[in-house]
Amino acid sequence: MANWTRRPEWLKLSALEPTTLNSVTKLTRDLKLHTVCESARCPNRAKCFAEGTATFMILGNICTRNCTFCAVKCGKPQAPDPQEPDHIVQAVNRLGLRYIVITSVTRDDLPDGGSSQFAQTISAIHKYDPNIAVEVLIPDFQGSTSALQTVLDASPAVLNHNVETIPRLYSEVRPQAKYRRSLNLLKQVKLLDNSLVTKSGLMLGLGESWEEVIGVMADLREAGCDLLTIGQYLQPSLEHHKLVRYIRPEEFEEYQIVGKKLGFISIMSGPLVRSSFHAAEMYISAIRKSKQKPSSSCSTI
């Protein structure tokens, strides 16, 4: 069993620079916004904050599910903030963002799972600047096709939904989620809009085998998933799911090679890779390989 407090050399993280951290924190507090960077304790937040980028988390910072890997708090969320989409636009303006990633906590308490808030946020950004590309990282909406369609109707550039881990570990790691439901969501996206870029993510170190990871990668390709991120699980606390092992960089590289052979348009695989890791670059890669021209805003990233 790995010691979660003693990280190997390749996982040494940069210290958060106080000025940068305070600047982004002040922005989000002023606008009553949340970032998954902070709520989920992303290891890349120092670098992203320094570059003026962040992944916004809408619908509050309290989740209705209790996934054992996640640092986001579980409990009873507040009602969605109707001003949140406009506040996101203000943050986009102040940070000068050209590619935005929007995610959320899971809101099983809402009839539409929060899909209308996703749609309103995308629409508000496009109204501010139609050339800004918006990637959404959505929950499973409990399998609701109408909720998914609501998001798709707002025209995101990328539809991301993470399967997170192998099916054998779902009962331990994602007790309120279903592996096949997540796969079906990605399949459904392609049935509703075959031109839309789809994406998913995996974290390793929870007790999965090489063969099981490859099996999930194959399932994702069968579901039409275009982009994939694979990263190292970092145990947030002793109360969270135990870290079984640290994956060496060479093994991540092997997964990347396999992913390319399976046909992913773009795959990022490494210890510090997360869902939004080089998100704009992955999107541009997908557009170029599909022989479509990326928007001018994205080509400058």
C-alpha positions in Angstrom: 0.0 0.0 0.0 1.4 3.4 -1.0 2.0 6.1 1.6 -0.3 9.0 0.5 1.7 11.6 2.4 5.1 10.6 0.9 5.1 11.4 -2.8 7.7 10.2 -5.3 10.0 12.7 -7.0 8.0 13.0 -10.2 5.0 14.2 -8.1 6.7 17.1 -6.4 4.5 20.1 -6.8 5.2 23.8 -7.1 4.3 25.9 -4.0 1.4 28.2 -4.5 2.7 31.8 -5.0 0.7 33.9 -2.5 0.2 36.9 -4.8 -1.2 34.8 -7.6 -3.3 32.7 -5.3 -4.8 35.7 -3.5 -5.6 37.4 -6.8 -7.6 34.5 -8.2 -9.2 33.8 -4.8 -10.3 37.5 -4.6 -11.8 37.3 -8.1 -13.8 34.2 -7.3 -14.9 35.5 -3.9 -15.9 38.9 -5.3 -18.1 37.2 -8.0 -19.3 34.4 -5.7 -17.8 31.7 -7.9 -16.1 28.4 -7.3 -13.2 26.8 -9.1 -12.7 23.0 -9.2 -9.0 23.9 -8.9 -9.6 24.9 -5.3 -12.5 22.7 -4.3 -10.9 19.5 -5.6 -7.3 20.6 -4.6 -6.0 20.2 -8.2 -2.2 19.7 -8.2 -1.8 22.0 -11.2 -3.6 25.0 -9.7 -0.3 26.9 -9.0 0.6 26.8 -12.7 -2.9 27.5 -14.0 -3.5 30.4 -11.6 -0.1 31.9 -12.7 -1.3 31.7 -16.3 -4.6 33.3 -15.5 -6.7 30.2 -16.1 -9.1 28.3 -14.0 -11.9 25.7 -14.4 -15.1 27.1 -13.0 -17.4 25.0 -11.0 -21.1 26.1 -11.2 -24.1 25.1 -9.1 -22.2 25.7 -5.9 -19.5 23.7 -4.1 -21.6 21.1 -2.3 -22.2 17.8 -4.1 -25.2 15.5 -3.6 -23.0 12.4 -4.1 -20.2 11.0 -1.9 -17.6 9.7 -4.2 -14.8 8.4 -2.0 -12.0 9.8 -4.2 -13.2 13.4 -4.3 -12.3 16.4 -2.1 -15.5 18.3 -2.9 -17.8 18.4 0.1 -21.0 16.3 0.1 -24.2 17.6 1.6 -27.4 19.6 0.9 -26.6 22.2 -1.7 -28.2 25.7 -2.0 -30.5 26.7 -4.8 -28.7 27.6 -8.1 -27.7 31.2 -8.3 -29.5 32.9 -11.2 -26.7 35.4 -11.5 -24.0 32.8 -11.8 -23.8 32.8 -15.6 -23.3 36.6 -15.7 -20.6 36.3 -13.0 -18.8 33.7 -15.0 -18.8 36.1 -18.0 -17.3 38.8 -15.7 -14.5 36.4 -14.6 -13.8 35.5 -18.2 -13.5 39.2 -19.1 -11.2 40.0 -16.2 -9.0 37.0 -16.8 -9.0 37.5 -20.6 -9.9 33.8 -21.2 -10.3 32.5 -24.8 -11.0 28.9 -23.9 -13.2 28.1 -20.8 -13.8 24.9 -19.0 -17.1 24.7 -17.0 -17.8 21.9 -14.7 -20.2 21.4 -11.7 -20.9 19.4 -8.6 -23.5 16.7 -9.2 -27.0 18.0 -8.4 -29.3 15.0 -8.1 -31.6 17.3 -6.1 -32.6 19.3 -9.2 -35.2 18.0 -11.7 -32.9 18.6 -14.7 -29.6 17.8 -12.8 -28.5 21.4 -13.4 -28.4 21.1 -17.1 -30.2 24.4 -17.6 -27.6 26.2 -15.6 -24.9 24.7 -17.9 -26.9 25.9 -21.0 -27.4 29.4 -19.6 -23.7 29.7 -18.7 -22.6 28.6 -22.2 -25.1 31.0 -23.8 -24.0 33.9 -21.6 -20.3 33.3 -22.6 -21.2 33.1 -26.3 -23.3 36.3 -26.1 -20.3 38.0 -24.6 -18.0 36.6 -27.3 -19.2 34.0 -29.8 -15.6 33.1 -30.7 -14.8 31.8 -27.2 -14.8 28.0 -27.1 -16.5 26.4 -24.1 -15.7 22.9 -22.8 -18.2 21.4 -20.3 -17.4 18.7 -17.9 -20.8 17.4 -17.0 -22.2 14.9 -14.4 -24.3 11.9 -15.7 -27.7 13.7 -15.2 -28.9 10.3 -13.9 -29.0 9.2 -17.6 -31.5 11.9 -18.7 -31.4 12.4 -22.4 -33.5 15.6 -22.2 -31.0 17.1 -19.7 -28.1 16.2 -22.0 -29.9 17.7 -25.0 -30.4 20.9 -23.0 -26.6 21.2 -22.7 -26.0 20.3 -26.4 -28.5 22.9 -27.6 -26.2 25.6 -26.1 -23.4 24.5 -28.5 -20.4 23.7 -26.3 -17.1 23.0 -28.2 -16.3 19.9 -26.1 -18.6 17.6 -24.1 -16.5 16.0 -21.3 -17.8 13.3 -18.9 -15.3 11.4 -16.8 -15.8 7.7 -16.2 -13.0 8.1 -13.5 -12.2 4.5 -12.8 -12.7 0.9 -13.9 -16.2 -0.8 -13.5 -15.0 -3.2 -10.7 -14.2 -0.2 -8.4 -17.4 1.8 -8.9 -19.2 0.4 -5.8 -16.2 1.6 -3.7 -15.2 4.8 -5.5 -18.4 6.0 -7.2 -21.2 4.3 -5.2 -24.0 6.5 -6.7 -22.8 6.3 -10.3 -23.0 3.6 -12.9 -20.2 2.7 -15.3 -22.6 1.8 -18.2 -24.7 4.9 -17.6 -21.6 7.0 -18.1 -20.6 5.2 -21.2 -24.1 5.5 -22.6 -24.0 9.2 -22.0 -21.0 9.5 -24.2 -22.6 7.3 -26.9 -25.8 9.4 -26.7 -23.8 12.6 -27.4 -22.6 11.1 -30.7 -26.1 10.0 -31.6 -27.5 13.5 -30.9 -24.6 15.4 -32.5 -22.0 13.3 -34.3 -19.8 16.4 -35.0 -19.3 17.3 -31.3 -16.0 16.5 -29.8 -16.3 14.2 -26.7 -13.9 13.6 -23.9 -13.4 11.5 -20.8 -10.9 11.0 -18.0 -9.4 8.3 -15.8 -7.4 8.4 -12.6 -5.1 5.6 -11.7 -3.7 4.2 -8.4 -7.0 3.0 -6.9 -6.3 -0.7 -7.3 -7.0 -1.2 -11.0 -4.9 -3.6 -13.2 -3.3 -2.8 -16.6 -5.8 -5.0 -18.4 -8.8 -3.3 -16.7 -7.5 0.2 -17.7 -7.1 -0.9 -21.3 -10.6 -2.4 -21.2 -12.0 1.0 -20.2 -10.1 2.7 -22.9 -11.5 0.3 -25.5 -15.0 0.8 -24.1 -14.6 4.6 -24.4 -13.5 4.3 -28.0 -16.5 2.1 -28.8 -18.6 4.8 -27.3 -17.1 7.3 -29.8 -15.0 9.2 -27.2 -12.4 11.4 -29.0 -10.2 12.7 -26.3 -8.9 11.1 -23.1 -7.0 12.3 -20.0 -5.3 9.8 -17.6 -3.7 11.0 -14.3 -2.6 9.9 -10.9 -5.1 9.7 -8.0 -3.9 11.7 -5.1 -5.6 10.9 -1.8 -7.1 14.1 -0.3 -7.1 12.8 3.3 -7.1 9.6 5.4 -10.9 9.5 5.2 -10.8 9.2 1.4 -10.3 6.1 -0.7 -6.9 4.6 0.0 -4.1 5.2 -2.5 -3.0 1.7 -3.6 0.1 2.8 -5.6 1.8 5.6 -7.5 2.0 4.9 -11.2 5.4 5.5 -12.7 5.7 8.0 -15.6 6.8 5.2 -18.0 3.6 3.4 -17.4 1.6 6.5 -18.2 3.6 6.8 -21.4 2.6 3.2 -22.3 -1.1 4.0 -21.8 -0.6 7.0 -24.1 0.9 4.8 -26.8 -2.0 2.3 -26.5 -4.5 5.1 -26.6 -3.2 6.4 -29.9 -3.4 2.8 -31.3 -7.0 2.6 -30.1 -7.8 5.7 -32.1 -8.2 8.5 -29.6 -7.7 11.8 -31.5 -5.7 13.1 -28.6 -4.7 11.6 -25.3 -2.8 13.1 -22.3 -1.4 10.6 -19.9 0.8 11.5 -17.0 1.0 11.7 -13.2 -0.2 15.3 -13.0 -2.7 15.2 -15.8 -6.2 16.2 -14.9 -9.5 16.7 -16.9 -8.6 20.2 -17.9 -4.9 19.6 -18.5 -4.0 21.4 -21.8 -7.7 21.4 -22.6 -7.5 24.0 -25.4 -4.6 22.2 -27.0 -6.5 18.9 -27.0 -9.5 20.6 -28.6 -7.3 22.3 -31.3 -5.8 18.9 -32.0 -9.2 17.4 -32.4 -10.4 20.1 -34.8 -7.2 19.9 -36.9 -7.4 16.1 -37.2 -11.0 16.3 -38.2 -9.9 18.8 -41.0 -12.0 21.6 -39.5 -10.6 25.0 -39.0 -10.3 26.1 -35.3 -11.6 29.5 -34.4 -9.1 32.4 -34.4 -9.4 32.7 -30.7 -8.3 29.2 -30.1 -5.4 29.3 -32.5 -3.7 31.9 -30.4 -3.5 29.9 -27.3 
